[in-house]
Amino acid sequence: MKFKFDCSFVARALIALLFVVAALIKLGLGQPGASISQAFNATAASLPQVMTFLPASLATLALIIVLIIELPIALMYAYGYKYVKAGWVLIGFVVVVTIFYHNPWFGGQFNAMNLVMALKNLAIIGGILATIGCYCGKCRI
């Protein structure tokens, strides 16, 4: 009997895990004693401090959009439901996050940690491109 292992599913699931965990953290996972609404409000309040161009009035809307991308779109991608389209949405999201949130030159000063985060985001984009480019179902080892 030949063992077939669907590496494209595993790759999609591992990439999606990053987005799902990030969303759960924004909703209070790992913050003992914090309710979902407290964690959500704290995250929304912190966005304009990091992204100074974002008005405080739009922070809640921005966070809702982020959570919609990080939870259901990432789960669609992992599960394989319209994962090519979901992958392109995730790529677009990662590009925007890299430019506006993890830009190593944001604020006029170089930030090494943001450079690492930007490079990590490029690796995520590469992983997504590798998985959506293989939607024929024949990528098995």
Summary of the structure (lengths in Angstrom):
residues: 141
radius of gyration: 17.0
end to end distance: 13.9
largest distance: 60.0
contacts: 370
relative contact order: 0.14
helix: 72%
strand: 1%
